[in-house]
Each structure stands twice: as C-alpha cells, then as structure tokens.
Amino acid sequence: MKITPSKLNTYLLFKLPSAYLTGVRTKQIDDTTCVVTVKHRWINQNPFNSMFWAVQGMAAELTTGALVMKKIRESGKRISMLVANNNATFTKKATGRITFKCEEGSKIDEAIKKAIETGEGQTVWLNANGVNKDGVEVSSFNFEWTLKVKN
C-alpha cells in the first residue's frame, strides 16, 4: 500500500484522533519531504491566544514519522520505529496556518540501510520547522528516531 496524504489523514482520524480533531493534516509526502499543516483554532489554542505547543509537536512529529513509515514500507523489511528523544525551540507566537516541513528523507535511507546491513538498531535525528503564512519560523522540532530490524 502506498503512503499518501489522504491515507495518512485517515490514519490520524482512527489512530491519533487528538491530532485529527486539532486540525493536523498531511499535505504532501514524497521521497525526501513531508509537509503537514495545522491552523490555529479554538480547539488547539493556549491561554495566550496562540497554538498550544503540543499541537505543534504533533504536526512536527508527523512530518518526520510519516517519512520514516514511508521509507520502512519501501524497504520491504519489518523495522520497528520509536521516538527516543526530542527537543523544540519556539521563536514566535503560532497563529494562522502553520506549515511544518521535514526534508531529510536521505538521512532515513542511510539509517535503514545501515540497520539492514548490520542487524543493529540505528538512530537518526530529524528536524521539522514550523513557519507561518509569511514564511517566518515559529518553532523548530528535532526528533531522534530509533530503527531496528525485527527478526
């Protein structure tokens, strides 16, 4: 089964309903890039009239995680994936539509290749930056994904 934005959004509805209900949506996924958007609304706001940090985190994690899922599927191997660590920086209030983008598909390819070749678990740090409609960065998230070939 090919991973597409509509299939990822349906997956959110059934498996991650909090992300779906707060408006997190995949817009694009290809071999190197995943783009996810979320719009500041009543349901995802904080008391300071901007988007709650955790909603931004869900959108950012989805950009990296969807790429990892796609690459695992394409490898044809059974590989487990898990976030081991993350950090974030917030630089501006998140209002309006925020677009998160991860463009590090090649890093995932390398980690999966090494995991398959060595049989050992691998880690890969992936970044997702969130920008507003004016192209101004509002947040930056880093996720350390662990990948291990299942026997």
N, C-alpha and C positions, 0 to 999 in steps of 0.2 A: 504494500500500500504506500503510495506516495504521500509525503507530508506536504500539505498545502495550508494557506492561511485559513480557509473555511473549515478544514478538518481540525486545525488547532483550536479555533474558536469554539467549535462544537465540543471538543475535548474539555475546554475550560468550563463550559456550561455543566457538564456532568461530573467532572473530576475535581475541578477547582472553582466551585460556584462563587466564592467570595471575590475572586479575580474577575469573573464574568459579570457579576452584579455591580461591581465598582467601575465597569467600563473598559477593562483591559482588553484590547483587540490586536491580533496579529494582522498586519497589513501586507507584509512581503517576506518571503523566505526564498533564498537561492543557495548556491553552493558556498558562498562566502559571507553572506549578510542576512540578518533578520531584523525587521523593523516592526515595532509594537507601539501603539499609541494608547493614550488614556486622556480623557477630558475631565478637567476639574468640574465637579458637580457636588450637589448637596450630600450625596451618599458617600463621597470619598474625601470630604473636607476635614480639616482640623479646626480648632478654635480660632486660628489666626487667619482664616479666610484664604487658605491655600490648600493644596493637595496634601493629604496625610502621607508621611514618609513611607509607611508600609505599602501603600498602594503603588507608589513609585517603585518600591522594591520588587513588588510582584511583576510589574511590567518589565523592569530591567532584568530580573531573573529569567522571565520567559524568553527574552531575546537571546540570551546565552543558552538556556536549556533546550529551546527548540532547535537551535543549530546542533547541539550535541546529540539530541534524539535523531535528527536527520542523518548525521554522519554515522551514527551507530547503525541505523537501518541500512544505509548504503554499504556498510562494511560486510553485511551478511553474517556477522558473528553475534553471539549473545554476550553483551557487555553491560555491566551494571554501571550506573552513574549516580553520583550523590554530591551535594554541595558540602564541602568540608569547612569552608571558611568564607567570609565575605566582609567587605568594608564599603563605606559610602561617604561621599562628600556632598554637601548641599550648599550651593552658592547663590541661589536666588529663589524667591517665592515661586512655587509652581502653580500657575493659574492658566486658564485656557487649555488648549490641547498640547500635551507634552508627547514628544516623539522620542522613543528610545531605539538606539541602533547599536548592534554588535556587528563588526566587520572582521571577525577573527576566525573564520572557518578553517583557514590553513593551519592554525595552531592546533585545532581539534584533530585534523587529519594526521598531523605529526604524532600527537599523543596516542591516538588509536592505533596507528601503525606500530609504534613502539610497544604498546600493550600487547598487541597480537604477536609481534616478533619475540618478545622476552617472556611473555606469560605473567609479567609482574604488573601490579597496579601502577597507574600513572596519574599525575595531577597536571592540570592546566588552568592557568588564571585567564579569565575572560573579562573584558570590560564592556559596559554598556553606558553610554552617555545619554542623558535626557535633555532635550532642547525645547524651548517654547516656539511659538509661531514666528517669532522674529529671529530665530536661529541662535538665541542666547542660551548657553548651558545653564540648567537649573540644578542638575545633580549628576553625579558620576558614581557608578557602582562597579565593584570588582567582585567576581565570584571565583572561588577555587573549586573546580570540579574534579572529582576522583573518578577514574575509569578503570575497570578491572574486567578482564575476560572471564566469563563464567565457564566452568567445566561441565 
